[in-house]
Amino acid sequence: MTLRCILTEQQQEEFNMKESTKKKDPINAIEYYTKAIDLNDGDVFAHFYLGNHFKELGQTDMALDEYQK
C-alpha cells in the first residue's frame, strides 16, 4: 500500500505543499503559506516564510510587507 492510499485528500495536499517548500518550489510554497495565513493570520512563521519565498522570486516589496506583519 502506498502513502497516497493512506492519506485523505486534504492530508495529501498538505503533504505536497510541505514537500514543495523543501524542494525550493517558491510558487507552490507561496500558495501553501497563503492558505496557512488565511486560516490563522497571526501565524508569524507563515508570514516570515512567505516573505522568504517572495524574496526568492525578486518580489521584495511583497516580501517586506510579509516581514512587517
TORZA-534177 format. One record per residue: residue number from 0; residue in one letter; x, y, z of N, C-alpha, C, O, CB in turn. Coordinates in steps of 0.05 Angstrom, whole numbers, plus 5000, padded with zeros to 4 digits. Glycine has a CB too. Example, Ala and Ser with C-alpha at 12.3 -4.5 7.8 and 13.67 -1.06 7.14 Angstrom:
BEGIN
+-----+--------+------+------+------+------+------+------+------+------+------+------+------+------+------+------+------+
| num | residu |  nc1 |  nc2 |  nc3 | cac1 | cac2 | cac3 |  cc1 |  cc2 |  cc3 |  oc1 |  oc2 |  oc3 | cbc1 | cbc2 | cbc3 |
+-----+--------+------+------+------+------+------+------+------+------+------+------+------+------+------+------+------+
|   0 |      A | 5264 | 4886 | 5156 | 5246 | 4910 | 5156 | 5264 | 4934 | 5156 | 5285 | 4934 | 5169 | 5226 | 4911 | 5181 |
|   1 |      S | 5257 | 4955 | 5142 | 5273 | 4979 | 5143 | 5258 | 5001 | 5157 | 5268 | 5023 | 5161 | 5282 | 4988 | 5114 |
+-----+--------+------+------+------+------+------+------+------+------+------+------+------+------+------+------+------+
END
This chain:
BEGIN
+-----+--------+------+------+------+------+------+------+------+------+------+------+------+------+------+------+------+
| num | residu |  nc1 |  nc2 |  nc3 | cac1 | cac2 | cac3 |  cc1 |  cc2 |  cc3 |  oc1 |  oc2 |  oc3 | cbc1 | cbc2 | cbc3 |
+-----+--------+------+------+------+------+------+------+------+------+------+------+------+------+------+------+------+
|   0 |      M | 5017 | 4976 | 5000 | 5000 | 5000 | 5000 | 5018 | 5025 | 5000 | 5038 | 5026 | 5015 | 4981 | 5000 | 5025 |
|   1 |      T | 5011 | 5044 | 4984 | 5027 | 5068 | 4982 | 5017 | 5089 | 5002 | 4995 | 5087 | 5012 | 5027 | 5080 | 4954 |
|   2 |      L | 5034 | 5109 | 5007 | 5027 | 5130 | 5025 | 5002 | 5145 | 5015 | 4985 | 5154 | 5031 | 5050 | 5150 | 5028 |
|   3 |      R | 5000 | 5148 | 4989 | 4978 | 5162 | 4977 | 4951 | 5149 | 4984 | 4931 | 5163 | 4988 | 4981 | 5164 | 4947 |
|   4 |      C | 4950 | 5123 | 4987 | 4926 | 5109 | 4994 | 4918 | 5113 | 5023 | 4894 | 5111 | 5029 | 4929 | 5079 | 4988 |
|   5 |      I | 4936 | 5118 | 5040 | 4931 | 5121 | 5068 | 4921 | 5149 | 5075 | 4904 | 5152 | 5093 | 4956 | 5114 | 5084 |
|   6 |      L | 4931 | 5169 | 5062 | 4924 | 5197 | 5069 | 4898 | 5205 | 5057 | 4890 | 5197 | 5035 | 4946 | 5215 | 5059 |
|   7 |      T | 4884 | 5223 | 5071 | 4860 | 5235 | 5060 | 4869 | 5255 | 5038 | 4892 | 5261 | 5036 | 4843 | 5249 | 5081 |
|   8 |      E | 4850 | 5264 | 5023 | 4857 | 5283 | 5001 | 4869 | 5309 | 5013 | 4889 | 5319 | 5002 | 4832 | 5291 | 4985 |
|   9 |      Q | 4858 | 5319 | 5035 | 4868 | 5343 | 5048 | 4897 | 5338 | 5058 | 4914 | 5355 | 5055 | 4850 | 5353 | 5070 |
|  10 |      Q | 4901 | 5315 | 5071 | 4927 | 5309 | 5081 | 4947 | 5307 | 5059 | 4970 | 5315 | 5062 | 4927 | 5283 | 5098 |
|  11 |      Q | 4939 | 5295 | 5036 | 4957 | 5293 | 5013 | 4965 | 5320 | 5003 | 4988 | 5325 | 4995 | 4944 | 5276 | 4991 |
|  12 |      E | 4945 | 5338 | 5001 | 4951 | 5365 | 4992 | 4970 | 5379 | 5011 | 4989 | 5393 | 5001 | 4925 | 5382 | 4990 |
|  13 |      E | 4966 | 5377 | 5037 | 4985 | 5389 | 5056 | 5013 | 5377 | 5053 | 5033 | 5392 | 5055 | 4974 | 5385 | 5085 |
|  14 |      F | 5014 | 5351 | 5050 | 5040 | 5338 | 5046 | 5054 | 5348 | 5021 | 5078 | 5354 | 5022 | 5036 | 5307 | 5045 |
|  15 |      N | 5039 | 5350 | 4999 | 5051 | 5360 | 4974 | 5061 | 5389 | 4977 | 5082 | 5395 | 4967 | 5030 | 5359 | 4952 |
|  16 |      M | 5046 | 5405 | 4992 | 5054 | 5433 | 4996 | 5080 | 5434 | 5012 | 5098 | 5450 | 5006 | 5032 | 5449 | 5009 |
|  17 |      K | 5081 | 5418 | 5033 | 5105 | 5418 | 5050 | 5129 | 5408 | 5034 | 5151 | 5419 | 5037 | 5101 | 5400 | 5075 |
|  18 |      E | 5125 | 5389 | 5017 | 5147 | 5379 | 5000 | 5156 | 5400 | 4981 | 5179 | 5402 | 4975 | 5138 | 5354 | 4985 |
|  19 |      S | 5137 | 5417 | 4971 | 5144 | 5438 | 4953 | 5162 | 5458 | 4966 | 5181 | 5468 | 4954 | 5119 | 5453 | 4943 |
|  20 |      T | 5158 | 5464 | 4992 | 5175 | 5483 | 5006 | 5203 | 5471 | 5010 | 5222 | 5486 | 5009 | 5162 | 5490 | 5033 |
|  21 |      K | 5205 | 5445 | 5014 | 5231 | 5432 | 5017 | 5246 | 5431 | 4991 | 5271 | 5433 | 4991 | 5227 | 5404 | 5028 |
|  22 |      K | 5232 | 5429 | 4969 | 5245 | 5427 | 4942 | 5250 | 5454 | 4930 | 5257 | 5456 | 4906 | 5227 | 5410 | 4924 |
|  23 |      K | 5247 | 5475 | 4945 | 5252 | 5502 | 4935 | 5234 | 5508 | 4911 | 5243 | 5518 | 4891 | 5282 | 5505 | 4927 |
|  24 |      D | 5209 | 5503 | 4914 | 5189 | 5509 | 4894 | 5173 | 5533 | 4905 | 5151 | 5529 | 4917 | 5170 | 5484 | 4888 |
|  25 |      P | 5183 | 5557 | 4901 | 5171 | 5580 | 4914 | 5142 | 5586 | 4906 | 5126 | 5596 | 4922 | 5187 | 5604 | 4908 |
|  26 |      I | 5134 | 5579 | 4882 | 5106 | 5584 | 4873 | 5087 | 5568 | 4890 | 5067 | 5579 | 4901 | 5103 | 5577 | 4843 |
|  27 |      N | 5092 | 5541 | 4893 | 5074 | 5525 | 4909 | 5077 | 5531 | 4938 | 5057 | 5529 | 4953 | 5080 | 5495 | 4904 |
|  28 |      A | 5101 | 5539 | 4947 | 5105 | 5546 | 4975 | 5088 | 5571 | 4982 | 5077 | 5573 | 5003 | 5134 | 5551 | 4981 |
|  29 |      I | 5088 | 5590 | 4963 | 5072 | 5615 | 4968 | 5042 | 5608 | 4971 | 5029 | 5619 | 4988 | 5076 | 5635 | 4944 |
|  30 |      E | 5033 | 5589 | 4954 | 5005 | 5580 | 4956 | 5000 | 5567 | 4984 | 4980 | 5573 | 4996 | 4999 | 5560 | 4934 |
|  31 |      Y | 5019 | 5551 | 4993 | 5016 | 5537 | 5018 | 5015 | 5557 | 5041 | 4997 | 5556 | 5058 | 5040 | 5518 | 5022 |
|  32 |      Y | 5034 | 5576 | 5042 | 5035 | 5595 | 5065 | 5012 | 5615 | 5063 | 5003 | 5624 | 5084 | 5061 | 5610 | 5064 |
|  33 |      T | 5002 | 5621 | 5039 | 4979 | 5639 | 5037 | 4955 | 5625 | 5049 | 4939 | 5638 | 5063 | 4974 | 5646 | 5008 |
|  34 |      K | 4952 | 5599 | 5044 | 4929 | 5584 | 5056 | 4932 | 5583 | 5086 | 4912 | 5586 | 5101 | 4928 | 5556 | 5044 |
|  35 |      A | 4956 | 5579 | 5096 | 4961 | 5578 | 5125 | 4953 | 5605 | 5138 | 4942 | 5605 | 5159 | 4990 | 5571 | 5131 |
|  36 |      I | 4960 | 5627 | 5125 | 4954 | 5653 | 5135 | 4924 | 5659 | 5134 | 4913 | 5671 | 5152 | 4969 | 5675 | 5120 |
|  37 |      D | 4911 | 5649 | 5113 | 4882 | 5651 | 5112 | 4868 | 5638 | 5136 | 4848 | 5647 | 5146 | 4871 | 5639 | 5086 |
|  38 |      L | 4880 | 5616 | 5145 | 4869 | 5602 | 5168 | 4877 | 5615 | 5195 | 4861 | 5614 | 5214 | 4879 | 5573 | 5168 |
|  39 |      N | 4900 | 5627 | 5195 | 4910 | 5639 | 5220 | 4928 | 5663 | 5213 | 4952 | 5659 | 5210 | 4925 | 5619 | 5238 |
|  40 |      D | 4917 | 5686 | 5211 | 4932 | 5710 | 5203 | 4954 | 5717 | 5223 | 4973 | 5732 | 5216 | 4913 | 5733 | 5199 |
|  41 |      G | 4952 | 5707 | 5247 | 4971 | 5713 | 5268 | 4996 | 5695 | 5268 | 5013 | 5697 | 5285 | 4959 | 5712 | 5294 |
|  42 |      D | 4997 | 5677 | 5249 | 5020 | 5658 | 5247 | 5044 | 5673 | 5236 | 5048 | 5675 | 5212 | 5013 | 5634 | 5229 |
|  43 |      V | 5061 | 5682 | 5254 | 5085 | 5697 | 5246 | 5104 | 5681 | 5229 | 5118 | 5692 | 5212 | 5099 | 5709 | 5271 |
|  44 |      F | 5106 | 5655 | 5235 | 5124 | 5639 | 5219 | 5115 | 5636 | 5190 | 5131 | 5637 | 5172 | 5127 | 5611 | 5231 |
|  45 |      A | 5089 | 5634 | 5186 | 5078 | 5632 | 5159 | 5084 | 5658 | 5144 | 5092 | 5658 | 5120 | 5048 | 5627 | 5159 |
|  46 |      H | 5081 | 5681 | 5157 | 5087 | 5707 | 5145 | 5117 | 5709 | 5138 | 5124 | 5718 | 5116 | 5079 | 5731 | 5163 |
|  47 |      F | 5134 | 5700 | 5156 | 5162 | 5700 | 5152 | 5171 | 5683 | 5128 | 5185 | 5692 | 5110 | 5177 | 5691 | 5177 |
|  48 |      Y | 5161 | 5658 | 5127 | 5168 | 5641 | 5105 | 5156 | 5650 | 5079 | 5169 | 5647 | 5058 | 5159 | 5612 | 5111 |
|  49 |      L | 5132 | 5661 | 5080 | 5120 | 5672 | 5056 | 5138 | 5695 | 5045 | 5142 | 5697 | 5021 | 5091 | 5682 | 5061 |
|  50 |      G | 5147 | 5712 | 5063 | 5165 | 5733 | 5055 | 5190 | 5723 | 5043 | 5200 | 5734 | 5023 | 5171 | 5751 | 5080 |
|  51 |      N | 5201 | 5702 | 5054 | 5226 | 5690 | 5043 | 5221 | 5680 | 5014 | 5239 | 5684 | 4997 | 5235 | 5666 | 5060 |
|  52 |      H | 5198 | 5668 | 5009 | 5193 | 5658 | 4982 | 5188 | 5681 | 4962 | 5196 | 5679 | 4939 | 5169 | 5639 | 4982 |
|  53 |      F | 5175 | 5702 | 4971 | 5172 | 5726 | 4954 | 5200 | 5737 | 4948 | 5205 | 5745 | 4925 | 5154 | 5747 | 4968 |
|  54 |      K | 5217 | 5738 | 4968 | 5244 | 5748 | 4964 | 5259 | 5731 | 4943 | 5273 | 5742 | 4926 | 5259 | 5748 | 4990 |
|  55 |      E | 5256 | 5705 | 4944 | 5269 | 5687 | 4925 | 5261 | 5694 | 4896 | 5276 | 5691 | 4878 | 5262 | 5658 | 4931 |
|  56 |      L | 5236 | 5703 | 4893 | 5226 | 5709 | 4866 | 5231 | 5738 | 4859 | 5223 | 5747 | 4837 | 5196 | 5704 | 4865 |
|  57 |      G | 5245 | 5753 | 4876 | 5252 | 5780 | 4870 | 5230 | 5800 | 4875 | 5231 | 5823 | 4867 | 5260 | 5783 | 4841 |
|  58 |      Q | 5209 | 5791 | 4890 | 5186 | 5808 | 4896 | 5191 | 5820 | 4924 | 5178 | 5813 | 4944 | 5159 | 5792 | 4895 |
|  59 |      T | 5210 | 5839 | 4925 | 5219 | 5849 | 4951 | 5198 | 5866 | 4965 | 5196 | 5865 | 4990 | 5243 | 5866 | 4947 |
|  60 |      D | 5181 | 5880 | 4951 | 5160 | 5896 | 4964 | 5140 | 5877 | 4978 | 5132 | 5883 | 5001 | 5145 | 5913 | 4943 |
|  61 |      M | 5133 | 5855 | 4965 | 5115 | 5836 | 4978 | 5128 | 5822 | 5001 | 5116 | 5816 | 5022 | 5105 | 5816 | 4957 |
|  62 |      A | 5154 | 5816 | 4998 | 5169 | 5804 | 5020 | 5170 | 5822 | 5044 | 5164 | 5813 | 5067 | 5198 | 5797 | 5011 |
|  63 |      L | 5176 | 5847 | 5040 | 5177 | 5866 | 5062 | 5150 | 5869 | 5076 | 5148 | 5871 | 5101 | 5186 | 5893 | 5053 |
|  64 |      D | 5129 | 5869 | 5060 | 5102 | 5870 | 5071 | 5097 | 5847 | 5090 | 5085 | 5850 | 5112 | 5081 | 5871 | 5049 |
|  65 |      E | 5105 | 5823 | 5082 | 5101 | 5799 | 5099 | 5118 | 5800 | 5124 | 5109 | 5792 | 5145 | 5107 | 5774 | 5083 |
|  66 |      Y | 5143 | 5809 | 5121 | 5160 | 5811 | 5144 | 5150 | 5830 | 5166 | 5155 | 5827 | 5189 | 5188 | 5819 | 5136 |
|  67 |      Q | 5135 | 5850 | 5157 | 5125 | 5871 | 5176 | 5099 | 5862 | 5189 | 5089 | 5877 | 5207 | 5120 | 5896 | 5161 |
|  68 |      K | 5088 | 5839 | 5182 | 5063 | 5830 | 5195 | 5068 | 5815 | 5220 | 5049 | 5805 | 5233 | 5047 | 5814 | 5175 |
+-----+--------+------+------+------+------+------+------+------+------+------+------+------+------+------+------+------+
END
